[in-house]
Amino acid sequence: MLSVSSILAVMILWKCQEWGSPRESCQRPSSCAPGSYPCSLEDPAFQASQPLGARMEMPLGLLVLCWVFGRGCGNAPQWFQNISTALFHSPGNFSVGGLFPINELTSNLSNREEPDDIHCDRINKYGLGLSLVMKFAVDEINSNPELLPGVRMGFQSFDTCTQSSVIVKPTMLFLTKGSTKEVSVMCNYTEYSTRVMAVIGPQTSDMTTVIGKLLGFFLMPQISYGATSDKFSDKRLYPSFLRTVPSDRRQAEAIIHMLKRFNWTWVAMVGSADEYGRQGLRELSSLAAHSGICVSYEALIPVYSNPVPVVREILQRINETEVSVVVVFALFKSARDFFIEVIKCNMKAVWVGSTSWALHSQVTSLDKIDTIGTMVVFADNTQKLDLLDGYAKELFSKLGKEREVKIAGTLSLDNITLLTTPLLEHTAASVHAAVYSVAHAMHQLLGCNSTTCHKRANHNIYPWQLLKVLKNVSFDVGSRQFQFDTSMVRSRYFRRPFLLPFVRLEFCGTCLCALSFKVPESTCSADCAPGQVRRVKGFHSCCFDCITCKEGTFQNHSEDIQCTDCPHGQWSTQSSTNCTLPTYYFLSWSDPESLALLLAGVVLLACQGAVGVLLLRNRGTPMVSALGGGKSVLTLLGLVGGCASILLFLGKPNDWVCYVQQPLNALFSTATLSTILALSLQIVCVTEFPDQATAHLDHLQGPVSWLLVLASCGLQAGFCGWFVYEGVSLSVHVANIEVIFVRKFLRCPVEPMLGFGLMQGFNGLLALVSFMCTFMAQKPAKQYNLARDITFSTLAYCVVWVIFIPIYTGWSDKHKSITHIISILISNMGLLASFFFPKCHMLLTNPELNTTEYFSNFLEGTPPTPQEDQEQ
């Protein structure tokens, strides 16, 4: 977890000072009339109930010294001298009511059996401070001669005790007719004048739910400074409700935005079991579901019963889910109860806090709060009230002087922190803006200018009229503009998160500013690598296995749960995030394989050239004549053409190259093999029919042999023509290829395969027949063994192409092309070496054998003598 020693070790600097007296009470004496509201602090009933000498003690330290010695140096406004010490009531031409949690509950509601009084006898410093902010706002307004000239605003503040059975009483008092304590039952309340023109408060959503519809019935403006539930934006149910704080939805959106920004997709959420917590968790859960954030566990902290057992169970469940981030959307009391148990359990996490407890000293001042991890809390981005500190000093100084002469007085300069704590300074603007909105609305409603108001604030102006104006009021508070919108709040500020107490994270447009520390992780499963999709396991979309996309599929979006098939004509490799059009490669001239094959071809052509030169130099000799004379040249030219045809297999192919590639190679081989076949037939005639050889040999060496060569080449040309006619062009072949690859070797299509088989098969047949004609032929005594050369050459040719068939069919396209070239070269070399090299060897080493006698058996068909047969 993220170390927070450097962040939270100085939490004491934001710690509120503790009150000296353990509690202050506010009890209604038995003499209070039934239905009357419990007394306020300066109420005589309250003062009479206090023990003699009861007081609030607080060491002032340097703060008091600075105040004492610097009091005369400030530029305090003149109206500070006229501040009244009446804290909860001030008369005026019109009044506003205030509802604040001034005290805390001390009665046991579970034992309440009668609708009697409820005791709230323990001071709530924060609530009391908020009520004094309202007094400050009213005093400031009344001191402004231009806002309500000639008109005085009054106020009446009451305690809510944060209890529904308490808040109803002052609310009913606000609705009483005029200055009476009676609520009239009427059919039409259009001209019904109430005690106050508007109500400021209450603080919580729970309390607003209790009185909101009641005030809405009278269309009395209710401006809350802390009720954030989004349901109050429904004007059908709460027609007169307005507020000076953003709704829970705005806060929930900010929290979810931050969770997404830090990739915290596996979180737990805890709320208080009241309207604020329940509504907040509903908003968070809804937004999280649409933002790819999984809530591993969600729970509520009891508000009206002992929370300890429930909190302990909550913490145990949070530990079981193994989350690193916990969102605590709760009232400050519930948050305090929760973190007390967190500290006891020594549990560490990132705690994301809502505005209700974000800056509350009862949470931030807990002992060892700096040991539980990191707190990232949200607070409204408000501005500090510049005059509030000076006002507080003046007010509490006067209260202290009055305490010296009033026995029951309780407040003095010792209690100045009521208005100077960081929490109150941060939230005072909401109360201040609420009061000012009423003042500006009255300014318009009374037709005021900077010097006078055309109407007087009398009973001819009603709350519903004020409500109409309030909805459209717009005014400046300090350097910012304030205006209500359809959701009943719009101002030029928004929520921002804090890391208590010093590191602030501001929202910059739509992103968060960069942090200066390493962000911890909180995910159920690690992010998948590119090219992988998520297969959800369990019930949470954030818990998943990563599945690699196969070939032909790709990961379209990071949140995909299955791979997407590639569109037609495109393909992808494994683990791809996109598909691509296929690319083709070929045996280029610079490839190592191509260079090796070219080198072999050049060597072979050189050998063939050398053989040709040697034959030309010995043209007309008995040996050349025995080879067929001119047909021997055709035999060699066929080999040269076959060797040169390998060039058609190299480089980028095109339609015309593919048309002639296979046919040319087959025709050149046919020319060579057909001439060898003609010689083979001559050998058969001489060896098998020696008596008739002399009579027919001239025909076999002349017209018959040429006719055989032409017939063979013509038949092969027919096979080649059919192959070209039935085949497809390279461009059509490429267009029809089923794309199941990203990169593919491009070679000329060998289609139809039957045509290719006929061409190669015909050449194989010529070689096979020649082999069959010669391999059993007897060697003539003292004669050149021409049959041997034909046997070995045709055998080599047949072996090469028989081996070629299984290799060719089983390899890839690139290896098929290479195999085909190698087979052409080897078969060509076999024919050259077996058929021509022995003759060349004889011409070079034994030229004396190149005589008619040595070749007479093939030249003249002369049969061997009996003596030659015996020698053989």
GUPA-653627 format. One line per field, with one value per residue (C-alpha): residue in three letters; x, z, y. Coordinates in steps of 0.001 Angstrom, whole numbers, plus 500000, padded with zeros to 6 digits. Example, Ala and Ser with C-alpha at 12.3 -4.5 7.8 and 13.67 -1.06 7.14 Angstrom:
<pts>
res: ALA SER .
px: 512300 513670 .
pz: 507800 507140 .
py: 495500 498940 .
</pts>
This chain:
<pts>
res: MET LEU SER VAL SER SER ILE LEU ALA VAL MET ILE LEU TRP LYS CYS GLN GLU TRP GLY SER PRO ARG GLU SER CYS GLN ARG PRO SER SER CYS ALA PRO GLY SER TYR PRO CYS SER LEU GLU ASP PRO ALA PHE GLN ALA SER GLN PRO LEU GLY ALA ARG MET GLU MET PRO LEU GLY LEU LEU VAL LEU CYS TRP VAL PHE GLY ARG GLY CYS GLY ASN ALA PRO GLN TRP PHE GLN ASN ILE SER THR ALA LEU PHE HIS SER PRO GLY ASN PHE SER VAL GLY GLY LEU PHE PRO ILE ASN GLU LEU THR SER ASN LEU SER ASN ARG GLU GLU PRO ASP ASP ILE HIS CYS ASP ARG ILE ASN LYS TYR GLY LEU GLY LEU SER LEU VAL MET LYS PHE ALA VAL ASP GLU ILE ASN SER ASN PRO GLU LEU LEU PRO GLY VAL ARG MET GLY PHE GLN SER PHE ASP THR CYS THR GLN SER SER VAL ILE VAL LYS PRO THR MET LEU PHE LEU THR LYS GLY SER THR LYS GLU VAL SER VAL MET CYS ASN TYR THR GLU TYR SER THR ARG VAL MET ALA VAL ILE GLY PRO GLN THR SER ASP MET THR THR VAL ILE GLY LYS LEU LEU GLY PHE PHE LEU MET PRO GLN ILE SER TYR GLY ALA THR SER ASP LYS PHE SER ASP LYS ARG LEU TYR PRO SER PHE LEU ARG THR VAL PRO SER ASP ARG ARG GLN ALA GLU ALA ILE ILE HIS MET LEU LYS ARG PHE ASN TRP THR TRP VAL ALA MET VAL GLY SER ALA ASP GLU TYR GLY ARG GLN GLY LEU ARG GLU LEU SER SER LEU ALA ALA HIS SER GLY ILE CYS VAL SER TYR GLU ALA LEU ILE PRO VAL TYR SER ASN PRO VAL PRO VAL VAL ARG GLU ILE LEU GLN ARG ILE ASN GLU THR GLU VAL SER VAL VAL VAL VAL PHE ALA LEU PHE LYS SER ALA ARG ASP PHE PHE ILE GLU VAL ILE LYS CYS ASN MET LYS ALA VAL TRP VAL GLY SER THR SER TRP ALA LEU HIS SER GLN VAL THR SER LEU ASP LYS ILE ASP THR ILE GLY THR MET VAL VAL PHE ALA ASP ASN THR GLN LYS LEU ASP LEU LEU ASP GLY TYR ALA LYS GLU LEU PHE SER LYS LEU GLY LYS GLU ARG GLU VAL LYS ILE ALA GLY THR LEU SER LEU ASP ASN ILE THR LEU LEU THR THR PRO LEU LEU GLU HIS THR ALA ALA SER VAL HIS ALA ALA VAL TYR SER VAL ALA HIS ALA MET HIS GLN LEU LEU GLY CYS ASN SER THR THR CYS HIS LYS ARG ALA ASN HIS ASN ILE TYR PRO TRP GLN LEU LEU LYS VAL LEU LYS ASN VAL SER PHE ASP VAL GLY SER ARG GLN PHE GLN PHE ASP THR SER MET VAL ARG SER ARG TYR PHE ARG ARG PRO PHE LEU LEU PRO PHE VAL ARG LEU GLU PHE CYS GLY THR CYS LEU CYS ALA LEU SER PHE LYS VAL PRO GLU SER THR CYS SER ALA ASP CYS ALA PRO GLY GLN VAL ARG ARG VAL LYS GLY PHE HIS SER CYS CYS PHE ASP CYS ILE THR CYS LYS GLU GLY THR PHE GLN ASN HIS SER GLU ASP ILE GLN CYS THR ASP CYS PRO HIS GLY GLN TRP SER THR GLN SER SER THR ASN CYS THR LEU PRO THR TYR TYR PHE LEU SER TRP SER ASP PRO GLU SER LEU ALA LEU LEU LEU ALA GLY VAL VAL LEU LEU ALA CYS GLN GLY ALA VAL GLY VAL LEU LEU LEU ARG ASN ARG GLY THR PRO MET VAL SER ALA LEU GLY GLY GLY LYS SER VAL LEU THR LEU LEU GLY LEU VAL GLY GLY CYS ALA SER ILE LEU LEU PHE LEU GLY LYS PRO ASN ASP TRP VAL CYS TYR VAL GLN GLN PRO LEU ASN ALA LEU PHE SER THR ALA THR LEU SER THR ILE LEU ALA LEU SER LEU GLN ILE VAL CYS VAL THR GLU PHE PRO ASP GLN ALA THR ALA HIS LEU ASP HIS LEU GLN GLY PRO VAL SER TRP LEU LEU VAL LEU ALA SER CYS GLY LEU GLN ALA GLY PHE CYS GLY TRP PHE VAL TYR GLU GLY VAL SER LEU SER VAL HIS VAL ALA ASN ILE GLU VAL ILE PHE VAL ARG LYS PHE LEU ARG CYS PRO VAL GLU PRO MET LEU GLY PHE GLY LEU MET GLN GLY PHE ASN GLY LEU LEU ALA LEU VAL SER PHE MET CYS THR PHE MET ALA GLN LYS PRO ALA LYS GLN TYR ASN LEU ALA ARG ASP ILE THR PHE SER THR LEU ALA TYR CYS VAL VAL TRP VAL ILE PHE ILE PRO ILE TYR THR GLY TRP SER ASP LYS HIS LYS SER ILE THR HIS ILE ILE SER ILE LEU ILE SER ASN MET GLY LEU LEU ALA SER PHE PHE PHE PRO LYS CYS HIS MET LEU LEU THR ASN PRO GLU LEU ASN THR THR GLU TYR PHE SER ASN PHE LEU GLU GLY THR PRO PRO THR PRO GLN GLU ASP GLN GLU GLN .
px: 500000 500966 502969 501304 503743 504797 501221 499280 501933 501014 497281 497428 497707 494124 492931 490140 490791 488766 486268 487251 483829 482660 479237 476871 473160 470090 467039 463548 462180 458935 457289 457620 454263 453359 454323 456817 460298 463284 465253 468334 471586 470717 467156 466390 465085 468457 470390 468329 469040 472824 474742 476191 479636 479309 481772 483724 487437 490000 493647 494155 497950 499471 496091 494900 498202 498032 494474 495262 498343 497150 493557 494131 496182 493492 491114 487894 484693 482860 479736 481624 481124 477346 477299 474522 475252 471842 473079 469864 467322 467280 464199 463711 461232 461266 462934 464492 464478 467571 467782 471143 472363 473341 473080 473361 470875 471158 467728 467211 464695 464161 462518 460303 456647 454991 455327 457183 460275 463521 466736 469609 472038 475464 476830 477623 480411 480187 476424 476657 479336 477113 474308 476700 477699 474047 474118 477279 475634 472537 474610 476760 473672 472110 475342 475228 473241 472860 471528 468365 468276 465824 464919 466285 466608 465902 466576 465471 467789 466705 468276 467420 469382 469578 466356 463105 461033 462871 463042 459268 458750 460696 459378 455817 456808 458115 454744 452693 450639 452442 453944 451446 452048 449076 449001 445777 443901 442827 441713 443932 447282 448081 447720 448938 451690 454132 456544 459537 459981 462429 464127 467887 468667 468646 472079 471318 469236 467400 466136 465243 463128 461108 460185 460798 457314 455678 457469 456801 453068 453289 455827 458062 461660 463885 467601 469740 473446 474182 471372 472956 470566 469762 466093 465484 466039 462584 460480 457245 457988 460037 458813 460329 463658 466922 470487 473888 475880 476125 473969 475272 475252 477833 479959 479490 480526 483687 484533 483952 486022 488910 488596 488744 491657 493725 492388 490862 488326 487977 486600 484412 481769 480498 477775 475827 472372 470550 469271 472703 474557 471913 471391 475130 475761 472951 474493 477986 476881 474943 477803 480368 478401 478506 482187 483693 484257 483286 481964 483265 481291 478742 477455 475738 476883 474030 473133 470562 471975 475316 477512 480493 479395 478258 481439 483612 481733 482083 485845 486106 484218 486363 489468 488008 487454 491122 490390 492861 490392 487325 484834 483266 480140 478801 477928 480816 479513 479231 482628 484131 482654 483937 487512 487785 487377 489673 492410 491833 492144 495279 493754 495431 493855 493117 490056 488033 485874 482761 482225 480255 483307 486145 487375 485585 487860 486081 487475 490744 491862 491410 494455 496646 494524 497828 498523 495644 496859 495906 492803 491622 488618 486353 485280 483390 485688 484388 486039 486857 484771 487375 485559 484485 487636 487485 483759 484323 486917 484630 481590 483304 485066 481679 480276 483195 482548 478871 479792 481562 478278 475860 476215 474725 476804 478784 480530 483606 486749 487893 485372 486535 487429 483711 484182 487843 488156 489191 485968 483728 485816 485474 481705 480627 480269 477277 475336 476545 475390 471985 471318 472591 470376 467339 468642 469216 465813 464183 466159 464384 461033 460932 462052 465191 467982 471136 469319 465773 463214 459887 458014 458115 458662 455187 452560 451676 454764 454510 457014 455752 456510 460021 460429 459746 462445 464904 464912 466335 468441 472071 474680 478381 479867 483382 485019 482495 479041 476166 472945 470441 469795 467094 468812 468713 472405 474796 477920 481316 483004 482965 484072 487715 489516 492023 494728 494594 496009 498346 498295 495442 494330 492605 490357 491916 489222 488393 491521 493269 496571 499562 500329 503715 503591 503151 499508 498541 496667 493200 492042 490514 492552 495628 495091 495220 498035 497276 495603 493862 490206 488567 486634 484669 484809 482278 479768 482019 483085 486392 487401 488475 490945 492886 492254 494653 493017 493740 494764 492027 490602 491619 490945 488745 488395 490174 486952 486022 484978 485475 487733 486343 486615 488621 486600 486658 489937 491924 493725 495628 498300 497867 497475 496534 494710 493829 493555 495551 495399 497681 501149 502969 506648 508571 512011 513658 516949 518765 517540 520265 518250 517900 521611 522515 520159 521410 524984 524128 522305 525255 527677 525368 525008 528786 529128 526519 528267 531559 529934 528405 531747 533368 530640 530865 534583 533999 530997 530902 532998 531700 530792 528682 527097 526283 524502 522256 524262 521987 519685 522543 522538 518778 519383 521889 519728 516845 519078 520211 516621 515510 518343 517569 513859 514622 514809 511016 510738 512704 511615 508088 505711 503091 500394 502638 505455 503015 501542 504909 506726 505621 505029 508514 510231 508209 508826 512589 512693 510569 513018 515901 514130 512553 515976 517268 514229 515080 518579 517085 514937 518020 519790 516793 516859 520594 520676 517363 517049 520605 519671 517246 519156 521163 518045 516107 518799 518920 515199 515540 518435 516757 513064 511653 513726 512816 509191 509363 510903 508345 505460 506650 507111 503752 501937 503657 502687 499086 499310 500876 498184 495445 497209 497334 493742 492284 494467 493826 495905 497954 495751 492580 494292 495302 491797 490279 492682 490953 492796 493853 497293 499023 502077 502222 504706 503497 504118 502492 499373 499857 496292 494902 497061 496014 497620 500807 500754 500264 503208 505589 504173 504722 508370 508665 507145 509715 512529 511014 510624 514199 515365 513385 514874 518480 518998 518934 520847 524054 527314 528841 532392 535027 532199 531093 528360 525775 523053 524839 524750 521049 520230 521926 520728 517073 517255 518590 515784 513080 514488 514652 511052 509703 511309 510000 506331 506004 508314 506413 502986 503960 505867 504938 504613 508076 509678 507609 509161 512646 512096 510868 513949 516291 514547 514966 518652 519378 517486 519190 522553 521768 521062 524140 526503 525218 524640 527279 530142 531306 531551 533351 535742 536465 537005 539361 541299 540968 540338 541721 538565 536442 536439 533869 534921 534323 530810 529986 527416 525296 526279 525878 524011 526785 526212 529125 531142 531035 534474 533298 530347 532683 534961 531954 .
pz: 500000 499519 502401 503964 506729 504925 504153 507308 509977 510317 510572 513909 512022 510834 514180 515885 519491 522095 524269 527894 529279 528443 527414 527310 527794 526437 528306 528007 531505 532481 532205 528412 526778 524907 521286 521858 520518 522734 523842 522109 523797 524636 525502 529174 529552 528406 530646 533664 533059 533182 536366 538086 536788 533820 531230 528138 528696 525908 525929 523487 523147 520452 518808 521729 521926 518257 518732 521760 520319 516783 517366 516757 513655 511484 509080 510560 509007 511016 511251 513451 516294 516058 516211 518409 520881 520244 518562 517440 516923 515376 514442 511010 508371 507167 508607 507499 509532 510168 510961 512332 514351 517311 519843 519823 521069 524704 525122 524647 521818 522222 525632 524377 524908 524869 522476 525126 524861 523515 525206 523074 525736 524149 522056 518411 517776 514006 513920 516334 514165 511069 512864 513722 510052 509292 511868 510242 506802 508056 509886 506795 504600 506981 506993 503205 502407 498731 498929 500973 501570 504306 504857 507668 507414 510571 511401 513765 514245 515806 516700 514693 516876 513621 514716 512770 515928 516777 513392 512918 515808 514421 510963 512238 514017 510733 509131 511821 510767 511276 514726 516286 517148 515157 511791 510007 508109 504836 501385 499678 501081 498351 500707 503794 505617 507530 510344 507981 504240 503687 505558 505537 506104 507317 506939 506150 503526 506202 507841 504500 503674 506847 506207 502481 501307 504131 503154 499524 500211 501261 498454 501107 499830 501543 500844 502235 502793 503114 501824 498783 497907 494222 494835 495958 492368 491599 491640 491601 495101 496435 494558 496917 497630 496629 497784 497687 497433 494524 494616 495468 491784 491088 493934 492779 489249 490607 492679 489743 487497 489935 490271 486493 486275 488622 487150 490475 489065 492079 495051 498106 499051 502516 503379 506370 506831 506183 503171 502446 502512 500761 497953 497577 497254 494714 492596 492926 492067 489034 487694 488473 486479 483426 483883 484077 487840 489898 493441 495258 498430 499545 503067 505331 508743 511292 512332 515074 516715 517921 514787 516177 515413 511921 511195 512282 509929 507135 507622 507603 504313 502822 503740 502077 498799 498749 497584 497976 497638 499824 499191 502418 501586 505061 507591 509782 512850 510921 509340 512777 514079 511000 511192 514909 514099 511078 513354 515851 513078 511735 508286 505436 502183 500085 501700 499389 501401 500685 501595 504755 506726 504479 506713 509934 512942 514638 511876 510931 514549 515464 517148 514721 511744 509881 510138 508047 504592 502370 502549 499362 500279 498372 499397 497704 496089 497926 498840 502329 503813 504323 507054 509089 511218 512201 512820 515068 517133 517612 518428 520944 522546 523222 524459 526865 528269 528735 530513 533151 534118 533207 535449 532932 529971 528349 525218 525079 523065 524303 521904 518769 517091 516530 513452 512640 512228 508729 508315 509112 507113 504145 504393 505711 502160 501589 504457 503469 499854 500980 503081 500343 497747 499831 500212 496464 495702 498129 496474 493196 494752 496637 493555 495237 493750 495439 497482 498164 497826 496137 498229 501915 503298 504703 504611 500998 499965 500317 500305 497003 495354 496770 495430 491855 492080 493869 491035 488674 491029 490055 492067 492791 495956 496209 492875 491860 490402 491930 490284 490829 487929 487307 489817 492275 492344 489861 490731 489203 491353 491537 493790 494136 496012 498800 500302 503863 504903 502373 498972 496846 493614 491383 488468 485304 482661 482227 483781 487120 487543 487854 491346 492983 494322 493040 492600 494244 492270 492997 490341 490562 487601 485909 482604 479579 477108 473672 471518 474458 475489 478833 479819 482897 485818 488607 488845 488398 484999 486516 487391 484251 482509 479513 476295 473382 470048 467413 463824 461823 464893 466779 469914 468790 472110 475426 477168 474644 476029 472747 469743 466589 463250 460587 457711 454339 452538 455725 458229 461486 463351 466876 469615 467153 467821 464186 460837 457743 454029 452957 451574 449086 448690 446069 445177 444465 442632 445786 448018 449099 447664 444328 444173 444900 442222 439701 440414 439840 436634 435349 436061 434284 431286 431142 431047 428332 426375 426677 425448 422524 421557 421685 419518 416988 416717 416032 413782 410943 412898 413418 417038 416267 413377 415673 417984 415120 413704 413764 416282 418805 418566 419248 422248 423690 422870 424758 427801 427469 427139 430147 432241 431160 431968 435702 435224 434848 438448 439905 440442 440802 438715 436380 434104 431018 432953 434517 431116 429645 432780 432840 429070 428055 430573 429437 425709 426127 428025 425332 422625 424466 425421 421991 420305 422896 422210 418494 419329 421649 418824 416623 419340 419610 415857 415801 418884 418551 414792 413479 410247 409254 410795 407686 405544 407957 409791 407237 407739 411509 411419 408932 408330 410963 413772 412802 412501 415974 417390 415713 416760 420361 420474 418766 421275 424148 422599 422646 426353 427000 425051 426972 430251 429383 428139 431184 433691 435361 435200 438185 438838 438879 441035 443596 443605 444317 447096 450434 452723 455774 456047 456653 454465 451700 449068 445592 442798 439486 439834 438627 437434 436290 438034 435408 432681 434693 435230 431503 430557 433099 432640 428876 429392 431956 429484 426840 429341 430554 427023 426217 429406 428591 425107 426254 429734 428452 425236 424801 424676 421204 421324 420576 419906 421782 424261 423395 425165 428479 428172 427348 430172 432875 431611 431341 434645 436310 434783 435940 439479 439902 438868 440785 443947 443007 443236 447038 447943 445772 447095 450761 450995 451210 448141 448517 448876 445969 443723 445000 444664 441116 440128 441798 440039 436678 437326 438656 435873 433370 434940 434953 431243 430485 432660 431718 428021 426918 429413 428505 424840 425738 427891 424926 422597 425044 426242 423401 420181 418227 419001 417055 414020 411802 413022 416659 415854 412907 414871 415163 411918 409556 411581 411030 413307 415416 414152 416051 417356 418669 420362 422056 423169 424586 .
py: 500000 503616 504976 507984 508783 511932 512932 512214 512592 516258 515648 517425 520709 520239 518981 520889 521882 519982 521742 522159 521275 517734 518867 521803 521270 522914 521738 523045 523736 522160 525523 525496 525384 522150 522400 525186 524737 523862 526838 528220 529168 532741 531826 532601 529075 527768 530128 529178 525504 525871 525031 528037 528822 526465 527542 526529 526650 526645 527662 530449 530297 532398 532981 535122 536938 537782 538948 541061 542708 543008 544061 547666 547167 545637 547317 545897 547322 549939 547796 545299 547781 547331 543520 542212 539419 537853 534672 533002 535751 539193 541217 542728 543856 540288 537216 533993 530829 528766 525045 523893 520857 523026 520216 516435 513894 512765 511129 507407 507266 503538 504172 506984 506102 509556 512514 514432 516520 515107 516136 517397 518530 518124 520978 520296 522784 522484 523027 525920 527474 527187 528973 531803 532019 532726 535521 536869 536835 538646 541265 541788 542206 544703 546697 547035 550203 549266 545711 546306 550054 550939 547291 545128 541363 539390 535750 533009 530022 526749 523458 520316 517911 515938 514256 514113 514435 517672 519393 519350 521775 524779 524032 524303 527516 528965 528205 529926 532907 536208 536459 534045 530412 529208 527453 528258 525557 527150 526104 528660 529750 532240 535212 533401 535310 533129 533927 533749 534302 531441 528610 528095 524411 521763 520209 516570 514830 512833 515994 517537 514492 515079 518721 519200 518226 520173 523377 522540 522514 526166 526884 528360 528605 526081 526573 523779 524224 520492 518235 516635 513814 513857 513074 516657 517749 516333 519489 517523 516209 519118 522195 524784 523092 524771 524218 525839 522613 520184 517083 513632 512769 515471 514143 510549 511528 513142 510050 507692 509960 509745 505942 505610 508040 505857 502607 501565 499118 496820 498748 498350 500932 501754 504247 505421 503915 507175 509064 510551 507248 505164 507649 508141 504407 504114 506846 505401 501871 503038 505140 502445 499866 502134 502966 499499 499706 496662 497003 493949 494665 497212 497825 500358 501588 501768 505297 504765 501630 500307 500254 498320 494713 495674 497635 494724 492415 494989 495156 491374 491190 493946 491962 488880 490720 491817 495353 498185 501065 501668 504472 505752 507754 508487 511146 512154 510279 507038 507675 508204 504949 503175 504458 503783 500089 500381 501714 498906 496329 498048 497825 499686 500862 503903 505466 507680 510045 512061 515705 514954 513828 514953 517780 516933 517048 514151 511936 513614 513965 510304 508842 506832 507860 508245 504498 503159 504118 507020 509175 510827 512930 515291 518756 521552 524062 527096 530357 531514 534309 537025 538938 535908 535716 539369 539084 536075 537922 540906 538758 536493 539449 541033 537708 537413 540865 540055 536809 538872 540514 537676 534669 532255 533407 530593 531924 534124 534697 531277 529731 531537 528225 527742 529921 529342 525573 524442 522499 525424 527878 525546 525052 528449 529733 527430 529007 532455 531983 530687 533799 536106 534460 535426 538983 539411 537898 540340 543140 542307 541506 544838 546760 548064 550114 551334 553957 552820 550033 550823 548291 547637 544137 543776 541056 541789 539830 536072 533187 531757 535107 535008 531447 532600 535221 532943 530419 533035 535099 535664 537461 537608 536169 537508 536700 534042 534078 532152 531068 528269 525901 523300 521010 523897 524594 526027 527924 528353 525752 521992 519209 518433 515647 516185 514061 515208 517512 519134 517454 518797 517165 519674 518784 520244 520189 516520 515057 515036 516758 514453 513202 513280 509753 506210 505310 502004 499387 498061 495632 492185 490982 492384 494129 491885 492289 493731 491127 489470 489645 489171 486093 487059 484676 484928 487760 490783 492035 493201 489627 487847 485570 486820 484872 485303 486077 483445 484030 485666 487424 490538 492558 495429 497292 496999 495942 493223 489838 487994 488341 489918 488129 489884 491376 489678 490156 490837 488662 488875 486996 485673 488323 491071 494313 494882 493104 493966 493413 490545 491206 488992 488237 486225 484933 488244 488422 489439 486600 484142 481255 483027 483825 480207 478920 481475 480479 476804 477722 479760 476901 474475 476793 477151 473367 473153 475861 474018 470830 472713 474174 470762 469213 472018 471534 467832 468215 465664 463163 459606 460251 463348 461510 458592 461076 462116 464965 467979 466301 466337 470114 470088 467842 470299 473326 471708 471415 475023 476237 474178 475583 479150 478690 478913 482690 482649 481404 484356 487947 489295 487216 488646 487259 486746 485135 482718 481863 480668 479453 475795 475317 476520 474315 471300 471972 472301 469013 467366 468487 466866 463660 463133 463176 460735 458536 458543 457264 454671 453316 453053 451043 448705 448201 447459 445223 443414 443206 443094 441373 444143 447054 447848 448147 450387 452337 455139 455769 455715 458146 460439 461254 458874 460363 463930 462943 461403 464598 466827 464591 464559 468311 468845 466644 468436 471759 470582 469737 473132 474929 473164 473980 477681 477734 476023 477859 481221 484345 485399 488449 486348 483765 486409 487897 484469 483491 482948 485323 483320 484828 488128 487431 484852 483706 484585 482106 481373 479227 475651 475139 472881 470347 467771 469873 470155 466406 465718 467937 466459 462993 463062 463962 461227 458776 459724 459158 455889 454481 455448 453742 450593 450515 450689 449268 445628 446347 444361 446281 445863 444575 447185 449686 452781 451880 454520 452538 453026 456819 456821 454412 456441 459825 458804 456969 460121 462174 459727 459464 463234 463833 460838 462240 465688 464630 463966 466822 469273 468335 468521 471784 475451 477644 479090 475670 474383 477023 476306 472534 472971 474969 472493 469605 471349 471939 468433 466655 468916 468187 464476 464457 466550 464523 461067 461638 464175 464051 460480 461499 464718 462714 460457 463400 465069 462018 459475 461372 458426 456474 458927 456633 454986 451535 452479 453747 451466 449547 452737 454380 451411 448840 446293 443310 442071 439078 435757 436493 439878 438217 435774 438579 440386 .
</pts>
